[in-house]
Amino acid sequence: MEEMPIGEVIAIWGVVLGAVFGAVAQRTNFCTMGALSDWILMGEKNRLRSWFLAIAVGLIGTQILHGLEIVDMSAAIYLTPNFGWAGAVLGGAIFGYGMVLGGGCGNKTIVRMGAGNLKSVVVFLVLGVFAYMTVRGFIGPARLILEGWTVVDLTQMDLENQGIPHILSSLSGQSEEMLRWLITGLLGGGLIVYCFKDEEFRSETGLVVGGIILGLAIPAAWYITGVLGYDDFDPIALNAISFVAPSGDSIQYMMTFTGSTINFGISVVGGVILGSFLMSKATGTFHFEAFNGADDMIRHMSGGALMGVGGVLALGCTIGQGMSGTSTLALGSFIALFGIFIGAIFGLRLMEEGNVPDAIKAMFTGSD
């Protein structure tokens, strides 16, 4: 019997992992934009804690894989020595603002698609097209100009990558491995303590279990592409979970199916839709939802466009950079995450205040 090509094996595992991710995200209402909205507008932090828990679990799990030499994380795109600080800040802020307009990040958009939300279908298509335009199309030259002006080649500073432990080791002379475990313990452990010190969060079983499972999906993705996908003759790119560029790839794949090859990102997107659909059907929450009018449609389409452009500039979204990227301890991932936070908070305050000056003021002082 002929052995299945490694690419197809990875695609199957991608669908399985994506289905688990989509089902859990749908069941627990896991959403970064929703978590920030709960916190900024209502002072409610439980969904934010669930996201922080997922980040912590993903970080600790990934660093264990790396520390035990199961997966060589040095090949991850987030750890490249080409440090795109401007793309991380600008792209992150654009993405963050876009996810407020679009009613959720790329992950939430895809989860909602599976549950029957027709608005999210439109957002997904716009996001995917603009992401592809930014990678290879009309917006691509502008992206390359920005990168040419701002990307810092860390090898000129005798740095091999942008990993925080590596940078601190170069500056301090301390062991990179020791610093890696120290940062992992302080950051990952600190987030876990922050989450579980709250009694109300501890009682929210769905949010706790959801955060843990979705966090474990990150090292699982690294294992799938880094171990199951390892082949000297047919190498698979080391990837975790992200939803911006894969959305564009998914649209292209559907249009050129017979001439295209499925990859891990595309299969995860399909898996998330499947998992969300099955969970929404099982729980009786599947229903069709459409736009309320032209203004609603324009707002969502604008959000999708901004997420597509911003997500590519930042090399990821709230999952791609916020969970997958931070799990590698890449400096750029934390900068991109900061940019996403700033853009989203501005968007939420603008939605609340109605004008830019008051929105900026409210970002620092809170609403009246």
N, C-alpha and C positions, 0 to 999 in steps of 0.2 A: 504493500500500500504506500502510495506516494506521500511523503511528509508535507504537512501544511506549511505554506510559506510563512515566515516569521511575521511579516506585515499583517497577515490575516489573523494570526494568533493574537497579536497585540490589539487588533481591532475588536476581536471578540471580547477580550478582557476589558477593553475600553467601554464597550456597551454595557457589560455587567457592572463595572464600577460606576459608570454614569447612571445606570438605572437605580442603584442603591442610593447614590447621591441625590438624584431627583426625587425618589420616593420619600427619603428622610426630610429633604428640604421642603417638600410639599406638605408633609404631615406636621412638621414643627413650625411652619411659616418662617423658615430661616431666611432672613433678608437683611443685608447690611444697611441699605437705605432705610428700611423700616426700623431697624435698630437705632440708627442715628436720629430718625424722626421721633421715635418714642422718647429718646433721651433729650433732644434739643427742645421739642415742643411740649412734652408732657412730664419730663423729669423721670421717666420710667427706664430702667437700665437692664431689665432681665434679658431682652433679646440681644442687647449689646454684650452682656456677659456670656451668652451662648456663643457669640461670634468670637470673643476673646478666648473662650475655652477651646474652640476649634483651632484657633491660631496656635495656642500653647501646645495642644496635642500634636498638631502637624509639625511644629518645630521640634519637639522632643523626639517624636517618632523618626523624623528625617535625620536628625543628628545621631540617633542610635544606629540607623542604617549606615551612615557615613563612618561613624566611629568604629563599628564592627567590620568595616571594609566590605560590606555587602553591596553597597552602591557607591561608586566614585562620583561624588557630587561636583567635582571640579569641572565636569563637562556641562553643567547646567547653564542655560543662557543667562540666568540672572547673575552669575559670577564672572562674566566676561570682564577682561581688563579695560574694555572700552566703557568708561564711566559717563553715561548720559544723564548728567544731573538736571539739565534744563528740560529735557524731554520728560523726566520723572516728575518734576515740579509742575510744569505747564500742562503736560498730558494728564497727570493725576487730577489737577484742578478742573480741567475741561471735562474729564470723565465724571468726576464727582458732581459737578453741576448738571451734567447731562443725565445722570441717573435719577436726579430729583425730577427733572422734566419728564423723563421716560417712565416714572413710577416704579423704578427699581433698577438694579444693576443687570449686567448681562446674564448672570446666573438666574436671578429672579424672573427675568424676561422669558428665559427658556423654560423654567419650571411652570410659569403661568401658561405658556403655550400648550404644554401637555395637559393642563387642567381646563382648557377650552377658552382661554382669554384671547379673543381675536385682535384686541389692541396690541398685545404682545407679539403677535405674528407680524404685524406691520413694523413694530419697533425692531424686531429681530432682523427683518429684511433690510431695513434702513441701516441698522448698526453694521450688519455684515457687509453691505455694499460699501459703506464709507470706510470700514476697516480695510477692505480689499483695495479701495482707491488710495488709502494712505500707505499701504504696504507696496503695492505694485502699479497703481494707477495714477490718476490725475493729480492727487495731492502728494504723491510720492516724492517729486522733485523738491517741494517745499520742506518735506521731512528731512531729506538728505542735506539740504542747505543748513537747516537747524542743527543737525548732527555734526556737520562739518565745522560749524562755528563753535560748538559748545562741548562736544564729546572730548573727554580727557583720556589720553592713553596712559594708563597707570604703569605700564611697563617702563615708561621713561622716568618713573620715580622708583624703579626697582621693586615694583609690586607685581605679583603674578595674577591677582584677581581683586575684586572689590568686596570680598568677604570681610566682615568686620573683625573677626578673630585674626585674619591674616594682616590687616592694616594695623591693628593694635600691636600685634607681635613685632611687626617691622619697626614701629615707633618705640616700643618699650624694651625689645630684646627678650621678652618673656616667651615661653613655649606657646606656639599657636594652638596645640591640642589642649593645653590647660586652659587657655583663654576661651576656646570653643565651648568646653564643658562648663566653665564658669558663667559665661553669658547665657548659655542654654538653661542652666539651673536658675539663674537670677531672673531672666525674662520669662521663661516658660513656667517656672515655679511661682514667680510673682503673679503672673496672670491667673494661674489656678487658685492661688490663695485669695486673690481679689474676687474671683468668681464665687468661690464656695464660702467665703466669710459672710455672705448675705443669706440670711435664713429664708427669705422669700424665694430666692433663686434655687436654693437647695430643694425646695418643695416642688419646683417646676420640673417634674421628671422628664417631660418631653423635651424641654430646652436643654437639660443636662445631657440626656442620652443623645439627642440630636447633635449637640456640639462635639461630643466625643466621637461619634460615628463619622461625622463630616470631617473632623480633624484627622482621623485615621485614614481617610480617603487620600490624603496628601502623600504620606509615605507609601501607601499602597500603589499610588500612581508612579512614584519614583521607582518602586520595586518592579512594576510591570514593564516600564520602558527601559530600566537600567539592568535588570537581571533576566526576566523572561524575554525581553527584546534584544538581548545582547547576541550579536552574531558578527564575527570578523568579516564575513563575506557579504552580508546584507545588513549593515548597521542601522539601527533605529535611533532617532534623535532622543536624547534624554529629556523627557518632559514630565510635568505634573498636570494639574488641572487648571485650565484657563478658558475663557469664553469669548474673547474679543476676536482675535485673529482666526480661531477655529470657526467662528460664526461665518466669516467671509469665505473660509475654505469650504465650509459645508454647503454654502450656496453655489460655489463654483463646482463642487463635486456633484451636486444634484443636476446641474446644467450640462456637465460633460462626463457623465457617469461612465460611459464605455471607454473614454480615453483618460480617465483619472484613476488615481490610486488612493484608497482610503488611508487615513492616518489616525493616530491615537486621539488627537483633538476632535476630529470629526466624529469618531465613534463615541466619544464621551458626550458630545452634544446630543447625538441621537439617543444615547442611553438615558440621559437626563429627561428628555421628552417622554420616552417610554415609561420610565419609572414614575414620573409625575402623573402621567395618564392613568397608569394602573392604580396608583395610590388614591387619586381623586375619584376614580370609579369605585374602588373598594370602600371608600369612606362616604360616598354619596355627595361629594363636593364638586364634581365635574359639572360645569355649566358654561354656556356661551355668554361672553360679555363683549359688547361693542362700544364704539366711541359715542359720547354724549352729543357730539356736534363737531363742527369744523374746527373750532378753537381747541377742543380736546385732542383732535387728531394732529393738528399742527404742533401742539406742545409735545406730544409723544414722539412724533417724527423728528422734531428738533433734538429731543433728548437722545434718540437713537443715533442720529448723525454725530452729535458731540461725543457720545460714548465710543463710537467707532473710531473717530479721529484720536480722541484723547487716550483711549485704551492702547492703541498702537504706539503712540508717542511715549507712553509710560511703560510700555512692554508688559501690559497686563491690567487686570481689573481688580475688584475687591477680592476676588478669589485668586486670580493669576498672580498678582503682586501681594495682595493682602494675606493670603494663606500659603500659596506655593512658593512665591518669592521670598517671603520672610522666613520660611522654613529653612532656607539655605544660608540665612544670616547675611544676605547681600545688602550692602549699604544702600544701593539704588532702590531696592524694594521698600525699605522703610521711608525713604524720601518720597517715593511715589505714593505710598500709603498716606503720608502726611498731606500731600497735595490733594488726594481724593477726599480726605477729611475736610480740608479747607474749602474745596469746591462745593461739597455737599452741604456743609454748614451754611455757607453763603447762600446757596440755593434755597435751603429751608427758611432762612431768615428773610430772604427776599420774598418768598411766597407768603410769609407771615406779615411782613411790614409793608410790602407793596411798592417800595422804592429803594434805590441803591444806597443812598446815604444812610437811611435808617437801618437798612439791612447790615451794612458794615458796622455801624454803631452797636447794633444788637449782637453781633458776633462776639464783641468784647464785653458788653455790659449786660446782655440778656434783654429780653423784651420787657416793656413796661407792664 
